[in-house]
Amino acid sequence: MKRIINIAVLAAAVLSVAGCKDVLEAPTKSSLDESVIFSSPSLAEGIIPGIIQSFGETNSYRGRYLVYYGTNTDVEIHNSLKSIDDDKSRLGNYNTNFDNGQMNTNNNAYAKFYEGIERANMAIRGLRTYGNVETNAQMAQILGEVLVLRAVLYSDLIKGWGDVPARFEPINTETTYLPRADRDTIYKQLLMDLEEAASLLPWPNESSKTSSVEHVSKAFAKGLRARLALAAGGYAQRLDGTVRLSQDPDLSKEKMYALAKQECLDIINSNTQRLLGFEEVFRRFNQENLAAGGESMWEIPFSEGRGRVIFDLGVRHLKTSQYTGQNRGGTVGPNPIMLYEFDKDDARRFVSIVPYEWDRAGDVADAGAFQTPSSLGRLYFGKYRYEWMGRRVTSTNDDGLNWMYMRYADVVLMAAEAINELDGPQAAAPYLKMILDRAFPANMTKAADFLAEATVSKATFFDAIVDQRALEFTGEMLRKGDLIRWNLLGTKLAEAKEKLQQLENRTGKYANLPEKIYYQTNDDDETITIYGLNFGDTDAAGAALNYSESKTWTMVGSSDANTLWDALVYPGKDPNKQQYWPIWQFFIENSNGLLNNDHLN
């Protein structure tokens, strides 16, 4: 699928989000009638790339949602301090404008998600009507995949915009315009859809299609269902403006934890997914290894000419090199405090966070790239790297790397969280242990000590889950949704702001960190050695190393218009009053008066 995203078009008319009277009244018959398309597995399979096409459009996941959803938190930030009032910054600093220049277009992520949903709705109708899914396993699997893709789109609509219109049938003249729906109704439908999808889909490697992470499997359907259950049973800003749990008894916290627990245990006990070495996970991912059964559970597939994962989220290359034809990376990066949240022995630390960027001199043909330290205020996610790819990126605008939407570690930590809530920390400990043991492969005593501290009580175990999900998923854009469902968004942002100030001023727990870093590069093997990044390091010891270079290790430069802690959240704004983006002005003005943003202040 990675190479054919642009080929598929549904034979039935694909309707726009806003609706169109002429299209709605157009004849539905064509040379490729629904009854033909959806009764033939070979034709029906063509609908999958058609839906995926909506994921890969310029202003959909590719260049808007993936880069902007999730900033700013205690883990991920927008890597620019130029202005807190420009439209890019405002997408992350909880002061988002509904006429945002990056988003307020008729072909942006909000529109493309609904385009994908409409394509899925038409396919689901056709498959249920003509596909004989009760007796045809191929058609049943296609239906299962379409149900999952629709659930992905709705999940991200809710994450991005909160309560949104609910469309689970193809648009007709009566449903052209719809108001926001209570998200509980959407969650309940998605939970039912994913239960059905799991019953239709094979496990990873149980069929030819599920041998690739570019196709959904039973494991991913169950994992997504667990993720949605935790969101549905958690806190959120509601249409009445309050931040609260659902009042629907079907979505109670206890029921949703129980559902998540069962789905995660089903996956774990299936033995169809496995944890890999932490660096191995991301080397394999960057090398575009699509084989199912490892840690990746499903990836949004991008062709080589589409997708901006490294382009926006990866380690920055200042110039083109033997690794890349684009000098990009680092639009979004780690919150600087995260460098010091990791234990120095944690194997995840320098895979997740990179304190250098790539530079070079001369031509690609005769000079290799080398590493040079960036600044404390501009770190990079090391999970996405041109230098780890198996091919040189030649496009100037896109890198073509997939987006790893879910990995097995998420299932393991969701299981730990749910089991702690329902059965207590001792029952949950084995699952947290899986994550800690991998984090400290060379220091199992330290892993055991962390686990002992976590299992003192239910509350300490929950706190450990909050911390471990930050450390495990740095750069994977899960943190904002997690903080919202835990009702910790404002709390963690306030903590991060205080820590950022202390780090810059070397006070609090950062008081004894060196003022500088000391480093030397080795062009022969393209490596860099840096001293001064750990608690316990000193300037005296660093200077005594006689490394060739040193630099002040700071977040604030003379050209920065604002300090990072002021840019994290717009001054005077309460993050819990704008947990979600507003629906953009274009869609408000074309909603026949049914859409508004009154609940966002």
KEROPA-153334 format. One line per 8 residues: number of its first residue (from 1); their letters; for each residue x, y, z of C-alpha. Coordinates in Angstrom, 1 decimal. Layout:
// residues N
NUM	a	X Y Z | ...
// end
This chain:
// residues 601
1	mkriinia	0.0 0.0 0.0 | 2.9 2.3 0.7 | 3.5 2.8 -3.0 | -0.1 3.1 -4.3 | -1.8 5.7 -2.0 | -2.6 7.9 -4.9 | -4.3 5.3 -7.2 | -7.6 4.5 -5.6
9	vlaaavls	-10.8 6.5 -6.2 | -14.2 5.2 -5.0 | -16.4 4.5 -7.9 | -19.4 5.8 -6.1 | -19.4 9.7 -5.8 | -17.3 10.9 -2.8 | -19.2 13.7 -1.1 | -17.6 16.8 0.4
17	vagckdvl	-17.8 17.6 4.1 | -19.9 20.6 3.5 | -22.2 18.8 1.1 | -23.2 19.8 -2.4 | -26.8 19.7 -3.6 | -25.9 18.8 -7.2 | -23.7 15.9 -6.0 | -26.3 14.7 -3.5
25	eaptkssl	-28.9 14.5 -6.3 | -26.7 12.9 -8.9 | -27.5 9.4 -10.0 | -25.8 6.7 -7.9 | -25.5 4.2 -10.8 | -22.4 4.1 -12.9 | -20.3 1.7 -15.0 | -18.9 0.5 -11.7
33	desvifss	-22.1 0.1 -9.7 | -21.9 -0.4 -5.9 | -23.4 -3.8 -6.3 | -20.5 -4.8 -8.6 | -17.7 -3.1 -6.5 | -18.8 -4.4 -3.1 | -19.5 -8.0 -4.2 | -16.0 -8.5 -5.6
41	pslaegii	-13.0 -8.7 -3.2 | -10.5 -7.6 -5.8 | -12.6 -4.4 -6.5 | -13.6 -3.8 -2.9 | -10.0 -3.9 -1.7 | -9.5 -0.7 -3.8 | -11.5 1.3 -1.3 | -8.7 0.9 1.4
49	pgiiqsfg	-6.1 3.1 -0.5 | -9.0 5.5 -1.3 | -9.6 6.1 2.4 | -5.8 6.2 3.2 | -5.5 8.9 0.5 | -7.4 11.2 2.8 | -4.7 10.6 5.5 | -1.9 11.5 3.2
57	etnsyrgr	-3.2 14.7 1.6 | -1.0 17.8 1.9 | -2.9 19.5 4.7 | -4.2 16.3 6.5 | -2.0 14.2 8.7 | 1.1 14.8 6.5 | 1.8 18.5 7.1 | -0.7 19.6 9.7
65	ylvyygtn	-2.1 17.1 12.2 | 1.0 15.1 12.9 | 3.2 18.1 13.4 | 0.8 20.3 15.4 | -1.4 18.1 17.5 | 0.3 17.3 20.8 | 2.3 20.6 21.2 | 2.8 22.1 23.8
73	tdveihns	3.1 19.8 26.8 | 5.6 18.9 29.5 | 7.1 16.5 26.9 | 6.8 18.0 23.4 | 7.1 21.7 22.3 | 7.1 23.7 19.2 | 10.8 24.4 18.5 | 10.4 28.1 17.7
81	lksidddk	10.4 31.1 20.0 | 10.1 33.8 17.4 | 6.6 34.8 18.3 | 3.8 33.5 20.5 | 1.3 35.2 18.2 | 2.1 33.6 14.9 | -0.3 31.0 13.6 | 2.1 28.1 14.0
89	srlgnynt	2.8 28.9 17.6 | -0.9 29.5 18.4 | -1.7 26.0 17.4 | 0.2 24.8 20.4 | 0.0 27.5 23.1 | -3.7 27.2 24.1 | -4.6 30.5 22.4 | -5.6 29.0 19.0
97	nfdngqmn	-7.6 31.4 16.7 | -10.5 30.0 14.7 | -9.2 31.8 11.6 | -5.7 30.3 11.9 | -3.7 30.7 8.7 | -2.2 27.3 9.0 | -5.6 25.5 9.3 | -8.5 27.7 8.1
105	tnnnayak	-8.8 26.2 4.7 | -11.4 24.0 3.0 | -8.9 21.2 2.5 | -7.3 21.0 5.9 | -7.1 18.1 8.4 | -10.7 18.6 9.7 | -12.0 18.4 6.2 | -9.8 15.6 5.1
113	fyegiera	-10.7 13.5 8.1 | -14.4 13.9 7.2 | -13.6 13.1 3.6 | -12.0 9.8 4.8 | -15.0 9.1 7.0 | -17.4 9.7 4.1 | -15.5 7.3 1.9 | -15.5 4.8 4.8
121	nmairglr	-19.3 5.3 5.3 | -20.0 4.6 1.7 | -17.8 1.5 1.7 | -19.4 0.2 4.9 | -22.9 0.6 3.4 | -21.8 -1.1 0.2 | -20.0 -4.0 2.0 | -23.0 -4.7 4.3
129	tygnvetn	-25.4 -4.5 1.4 | -23.5 -6.5 -1.2 | -20.5 -8.1 0.4 | -21.9 -11.2 2.0 | -19.6 -10.5 4.9 | -21.3 -13.2 7.0 | -20.0 -15.9 4.7 | -17.1 -14.3 2.7
137	aqmaqilg	-14.0 -14.0 4.9 | -12.2 -11.7 2.4 | -15.0 -9.3 2.4 | -15.4 -9.5 6.2 | -11.7 -8.6 6.6 | -12.1 -5.6 4.3 | -15.1 -4.5 6.3 | -13.1 -4.8 9.5
145	evlvlrav	-10.3 -2.7 8.1 | -12.7 0.0 7.0 | -14.3 0.1 10.4 | -10.9 0.5 12.0 | -9.8 3.3 9.7 | -13.0 5.2 10.4 | -12.4 4.8 14.1 | -8.9 6.2 13.7
153	lysdlikg	-10.2 9.3 12.0 | -12.9 9.8 14.6 | -10.5 9.3 17.4 | -8.2 12.0 16.0 | -11.1 14.3 15.3 | -12.1 14.1 19.0 | -8.5 14.5 20.1 | -8.1 17.6 17.9
161	wgdvparf	-11.5 19.3 18.1 | -13.4 17.7 21.0 | -17.1 17.2 20.4 | -17.6 17.1 16.6 | -20.5 16.2 14.2 | -21.3 12.5 14.2 | -21.6 11.0 10.7 | -21.9 7.2 10.5
169	epintett	-24.0 7.1 7.3 | -23.3 8.6 3.9 | -24.4 12.2 3.5 | -27.9 12.8 2.2 | -29.9 16.0 1.8 | -31.2 15.8 5.4 | -27.7 15.4 6.9 | -25.8 17.9 4.9
177	ylpradrd	-25.5 20.2 8.0 | -25.0 18.8 11.5 | -24.2 20.4 14.9 | -21.6 19.1 17.2 | -22.6 15.8 18.9 | -21.8 14.8 22.4 | -18.6 12.8 22.0 | -20.0 10.1 24.2
185	tiykqllm	-22.3 9.0 21.4 | -19.4 8.8 19.0 | -17.3 6.9 21.6 | -20.0 4.3 22.1 | -20.4 3.8 18.3 | -16.6 3.4 17.9 | -16.3 0.9 20.7 | -19.0 -1.2 19.1
193	dleeaasl	-17.4 -0.8 15.7 | -14.0 -1.9 16.9 | -15.5 -4.9 18.7 | -17.0 -6.0 15.5 | -13.9 -5.2 13.5 | -11.8 -7.4 15.9 | -14.1 -10.3 15.2 | -13.6 -9.9 11.5
201	lpwpness	-9.8 -9.3 11.3 | -7.0 -11.8 11.6 | -4.1 -11.5 14.1 | -0.8 -10.2 12.8 | 0.7 -12.7 10.3 | -2.4 -14.8 10.3 | -3.1 -13.7 6.7 | -1.1 -12.2 3.9
209	ktssvehv	-2.5 -8.7 4.5 | -1.8 -8.7 8.2 | 1.8 -9.6 7.6 | 2.4 -5.9 7.0 | 2.0 -3.1 9.6 | 0.5 -1.0 6.8 | -2.7 -3.1 7.2 | -4.7 -3.2 10.4
217	skafakgl	-5.0 -6.4 12.3 | -7.1 -7.8 15.2 | -4.3 -6.7 17.6 | -4.5 -3.1 16.4 | -8.3 -3.1 16.5 | -8.2 -4.2 20.1 | -5.4 -1.8 21.0 | -7.3 1.1 19.5
225	rarlalaa	-10.4 0.0 21.4 | -8.4 0.0 24.6 | -7.1 3.5 23.9 | -10.5 4.8 23.1 | -12.0 3.3 26.2 | -9.4 5.1 28.4 | -10.2 8.3 26.7 | -14.0 7.8 27.0
233	ggyaqrld	-13.7 7.0 30.7 | -11.4 9.9 31.4 | -11.7 13.6 31.9 | -12.4 16.1 29.1 | -13.6 19.6 28.4 | -17.2 19.3 27.6 | -19.7 21.3 25.6 | -20.9 23.0 28.8
241	gtvrlsqd	-17.3 24.3 29.3 | -16.5 22.1 32.3 | -13.8 19.5 32.6 | -15.3 16.4 33.9 | -15.9 12.6 33.5 | -18.7 11.3 31.3 | -22.1 11.1 32.9 | -23.1 8.2 30.7
249	pdlskekm	-23.1 5.0 32.9 | -22.0 3.0 30.0 | -18.8 5.0 29.8 | -18.0 5.0 33.5 | -14.3 5.0 34.5 | -14.6 1.5 36.0 | -16.3 0.0 32.9 | -13.8 1.6 30.6
257	yalakqec	-10.8 0.4 32.6 | -12.3 -3.1 32.6 | -12.7 -3.0 28.8 | -9.2 -1.7 28.3 | -7.8 -4.3 30.6 | -9.5 -7.2 28.7 | -8.5 -5.9 25.3 | -4.8 -5.4 26.3
265	ldiinsnt	-4.6 -8.8 27.9 | -6.1 -10.4 24.8 | -3.3 -8.9 22.8 | -0.6 -9.8 25.3 | -1.8 -13.3 25.6 | -2.0 -13.8 21.8 | 1.8 -13.6 21.6 | 1.5 -11.9 18.2
273	qrllgfee	3.4 -8.7 19.2 | 6.6 -8.3 21.1 | 8.8 -5.7 22.7 | 12.2 -5.2 20.9 | 15.2 -3.4 22.2 | 14.3 0.2 22.4 | 16.8 1.5 19.8 | 16.0 -1.5 17.7
281	vfrrfnqe	12.4 -0.4 17.5 | 13.2 2.9 15.9 | 16.1 1.7 13.7 | 13.8 -0.9 12.3 | 11.1 1.7 11.9 | 13.4 4.2 10.1 | 14.6 1.4 7.9 | 11.0 1.0 6.8
289	nlaagges	10.8 -2.6 7.9 | 7.0 -3.3 7.5 | 7.0 -6.8 8.9 | 4.2 -7.4 11.4 | 4.7 -9.2 14.7 | 7.3 -6.8 16.2 | 6.5 -3.7 18.2 | 4.8 -1.6 15.5
297	mweipfse	1.1 -2.4 15.4 | -0.1 -0.1 12.6 | 1.5 2.6 10.6 | -0.1 5.3 8.5 | 1.5 4.5 5.1 | 3.1 7.3 3.2 | 4.7 6.9 -0.3 | 8.3 8.1 -0.8
305	grgrvifd	7.0 11.4 -2.1 | 4.6 12.1 0.7 | 4.8 12.4 4.5 | 6.8 14.8 6.7 | 7.6 12.8 9.8 | 11.4 13.4 9.8 | 10.9 16.7 7.9 | 9.0 18.1 10.9
313	lgvrhlkt	9.7 15.8 13.9 | 13.2 14.4 13.2 | 16.8 15.3 14.0 | 17.6 18.4 12.1 | 20.1 18.4 9.2 | 21.4 21.9 8.5 | 22.5 21.1 5.0 | 21.9 18.4 2.5
321	sqytgqnr	24.1 15.4 2.9 | 24.6 11.7 1.9 | 21.5 11.0 4.0 | 19.1 13.6 2.8 | 18.4 16.0 0.0 | 16.4 18.3 2.3 | 17.9 20.4 5.1 | 15.0 19.9 7.5
329	ggtvgpnp	13.9 18.5 10.9 | 13.0 19.8 14.3 | 9.9 21.9 13.8 | 8.7 20.2 17.0 | 11.1 18.8 19.6 | 11.4 17.6 23.2 | 10.6 20.0 26.0 | 14.1 20.6 27.4
337	imlyefdk	13.2 19.4 30.9 | 12.8 15.9 29.4 | 16.5 15.6 28.9 | 16.8 15.5 32.7 | 13.7 13.5 33.4 | 15.4 10.4 32.1 | 17.7 8.5 34.4 | 21.3 8.6 33.0
345	ddarrfvs	21.2 4.8 32.6 | 17.9 4.8 30.8 | 18.4 3.2 27.3 | 15.5 5.4 26.0 | 17.2 8.7 26.8 | 19.4 9.4 23.8 | 17.2 7.4 21.4 | 14.3 9.7 22.3
353	ivpyewdr	16.2 13.0 22.7 | 19.1 14.2 20.6 | 21.1 17.2 21.7 | 22.9 17.7 18.4 | 22.1 18.4 14.7 | 23.9 17.4 11.5 | 26.2 19.7 9.6 | 28.7 19.2 6.8
361	agdvadag	31.1 21.0 4.5 | 31.8 20.4 0.8 | 29.8 18.3 -1.7 | 27.7 15.2 -0.9 | 30.1 13.2 -3.0 | 33.2 14.0 -1.1 | 32.3 15.0 2.4 | 30.4 13.1 5.1
369	afqtpssl	27.9 14.7 7.5 | 29.0 15.3 11.1 | 27.3 16.1 14.4 | 27.4 19.4 16.2 | 25.6 20.4 19.4 | 22.5 22.3 19.1 | 21.2 24.3 22.1 | 19.3 23.4 25.2
377	grlyfgky	16.4 25.2 23.8 | 16.4 23.2 20.5 | 16.6 19.5 21.1 | 15.3 16.9 18.6 | 13.4 13.6 18.7 | 15.9 10.9 18.0 | 13.2 8.4 17.0 | 13.0 9.9 13.5
385	ryewmgrr	16.4 10.1 11.7 | 17.4 10.5 8.1 | 20.7 8.9 9.0 | 18.9 5.7 10.1 | 17.0 5.3 6.9 | 17.9 2.6 4.3 | 17.6 5.1 1.4 | 18.6 8.7 0.8
393	vtstnddg	15.7 11.1 0.8 | 15.6 12.9 -2.5 | 12.4 14.9 -2.2 | 12.8 18.5 -1.0 | 9.4 18.6 0.7 | 8.6 15.0 2.0 | 10.6 12.1 3.4 | 8.1 9.3 3.0
401	lnwmymry	8.6 7.7 6.4 | 5.4 6.2 7.8 | 3.8 7.3 11.0 | 3.9 4.6 13.7 | 0.4 5.1 15.1 | 0.6 2.5 17.8 | 3.2 0.2 19.2 | 3.0 -2.7 21.6
409	advvlmaa	4.6 -0.8 24.5 | 1.4 1.3 24.6 | -0.7 -1.9 25.0 | 1.6 -3.0 27.9 | 1.4 0.3 29.7 | -2.4 0.6 29.2 | -2.7 -2.9 30.7 | -0.6 -1.8 33.7
417	eaineldg	-2.7 1.3 34.2 | -6.0 -0.5 34.0 | -5.0 -3.4 36.2 | -3.6 -1.1 38.8 | -6.9 0.8 38.9 | -9.0 -2.4 39.1 | -6.8 -4.9 40.9 | -4.0 -2.9 42.6
425	pqaaapyl	-0.3 -2.4 42.0 | 0.9 -5.9 42.7 | -1.3 -7.3 40.0 | -0.2 -4.6 37.6 | 3.5 -4.9 38.4 | 4.5 -7.5 35.8 | 3.4 -5.3 33.0 | 5.3 -2.2 34.2
433	kmildraf	8.3 -4.5 34.8 | 8.3 -5.3 31.1 | 8.8 -1.7 30.3 | 11.4 -1.0 33.0 | 13.5 -4.1 32.2 | 13.8 -2.9 28.6 | 14.6 0.7 29.8 | 17.5 -0.6 31.9
441	panmtkaa	19.0 -3.6 30.1 | 22.4 -3.0 31.7 | 21.2 -2.2 35.2 | 18.4 -4.6 36.2 | 18.9 -3.6 39.8 | 17.8 0.0 39.0 | 14.7 -1.4 37.1 | 13.8 -3.4 40.2
449	dflaeatv	14.3 -0.4 42.5 | 12.0 1.7 40.3 | 9.4 -1.1 40.4 | 9.6 -1.4 44.1 | 9.0 2.3 44.5 | 6.0 2.2 42.2 | 4.2 -0.7 43.9 | 4.1 0.9 47.3
457	skatffda	0.5 1.9 46.7 | -2.1 2.4 44.0 | -1.4 6.1 44.0 | 2.4 5.7 43.6 | 1.8 3.2 40.8 | -0.4 5.6 38.9 | 2.2 8.3 39.3 | 4.8 5.9 37.9
465	ivdqrale	2.5 5.3 34.9 | 2.2 9.0 34.3 | 6.0 9.3 34.4 | 6.7 6.2 32.3 | 4.3 7.1 29.5 | 6.2 10.5 29.2 | 9.5 8.7 29.0 | 8.4 5.9 26.8
473	ftgemlrk	6.5 7.9 24.2 | 8.5 11.1 23.9 | 7.9 12.5 20.4 | 5.0 10.2 19.6 | 2.3 12.8 20.4 | 0.4 10.8 23.0 | 1.1 13.0 25.9 | -1.6 15.7 25.4
481	gdlirwnl	-4.4 13.2 25.2 | -3.1 11.3 28.2 | -2.9 14.5 30.3 | -6.4 15.5 29.3 | -7.9 12.2 30.3 | -6.1 12.2 33.6 | -7.1 15.8 34.3 | -3.5 16.8 34.6
489	lgtklaea	-3.0 19.1 31.6 | -2.9 22.4 33.5 | -1.0 20.8 36.4 | 1.8 19.4 34.3 | 2.1 22.5 32.2 | 2.5 24.6 35.3 | 5.1 22.2 36.6 | 6.9 22.3 33.3
497	keklqqle	7.0 26.1 33.3 | 8.5 26.2 36.8 | 11.1 23.5 35.8 | 12.0 25.4 32.6 | 12.7 28.6 34.6 | 14.8 26.6 37.2 | 16.7 24.8 34.4 | 17.6 28.1 32.7
505	nrtgkyan	18.6 29.7 35.9 | 20.3 26.6 37.4 | 18.1 26.6 40.6 | 16.1 23.8 42.3 | 17.1 20.3 41.3 | 19.2 21.8 38.4 | 21.3 24.0 40.7 | 24.5 21.9 40.3
513	lpekiyyq	24.3 21.3 36.6 | 27.3 22.7 34.6 | 26.8 26.0 32.8 | 28.5 24.6 29.7 | 28.8 21.4 27.7 | 32.2 20.2 26.6 | 32.5 18.2 23.4 | 34.6 16.8 20.5
521	tndddeti	33.6 15.4 17.2 | 35.0 12.4 15.3 | 34.4 12.9 11.6 | 35.7 9.4 10.8 | 32.7 7.7 12.3 | 30.4 10.7 12.5 | 30.1 10.7 16.2 | 30.2 13.3 18.9
529	tiyglnfg	31.1 13.0 22.6 | 29.4 15.4 25.0 | 30.2 16.0 28.6 | 27.9 18.1 30.9 | 24.5 16.6 30.2 | 24.1 14.6 33.5 | 23.4 15.5 37.1 | 26.8 15.3 38.9
537	dtdaagaa	28.8 16.6 35.9 | 30.7 19.8 36.7 | 32.4 22.6 34.7 | 35.7 21.8 36.4 | 35.6 18.2 35.3 | 34.5 19.2 31.8 | 37.3 21.7 31.3 | 39.8 19.2 32.5
545	lnyseskt	38.9 16.8 29.7 | 40.5 19.2 27.2 | 37.9 18.6 24.6 | 38.2 20.7 21.5 | 35.0 22.6 21.9 | 32.6 23.9 24.6 | 29.5 26.1 24.6 | 27.1 27.6 27.1
553	wtmvgssd	24.2 25.3 27.6 | 21.2 27.5 27.6 | 17.6 27.8 26.3 | 17.4 31.5 25.7 | 19.3 33.3 22.9 | 19.6 37.0 22.2 | 17.3 36.7 19.2 | 14.4 35.0 21.1
561	antlwdal	11.4 37.2 21.4 | 10.0 35.2 24.3 | 11.3 32.8 26.9 | 10.4 29.2 26.4 | 8.3 29.0 29.5 | 6.2 32.0 28.3 | 5.8 30.4 24.9 | 4.6 27.1 26.3
569	vypgkdpn	1.3 28.5 27.3 | 0.1 31.9 26.1 | 0.3 34.4 29.0 | -2.9 34.6 30.9 | -4.5 31.5 29.2 | -5.8 28.5 31.1 | -5.0 25.3 29.1 | -8.1 23.6 30.4
577	kqqywpiw	-10.3 26.3 28.8 | -8.8 25.4 25.4 | -8.0 21.7 25.5 | -9.0 21.5 21.8 | -8.7 23.5 18.6 | -11.7 25.5 17.5 | -13.6 24.4 14.4 | -12.1 26.6 11.8
585	qffiensn	-13.9 29.7 10.5 | -14.5 28.2 7.0 | -16.6 25.4 8.5 | -18.4 27.6 10.9 | -19.5 29.9 8.1 | -20.6 27.0 5.9 | -22.5 25.1 8.6 | -25.9 26.8 8.1
593	gllnndhl	-25.6 28.2 11.7 | -25.3 24.8 13.4 | -21.6 24.9 14.4 | -19.9 27.2 16.9 | -17.0 27.3 19.4 | -18.9 28.7 22.3 | -17.5 26.2 24.8 | -13.9 27.3 24.1
601	n	-12.8 30.5 25.8
// end
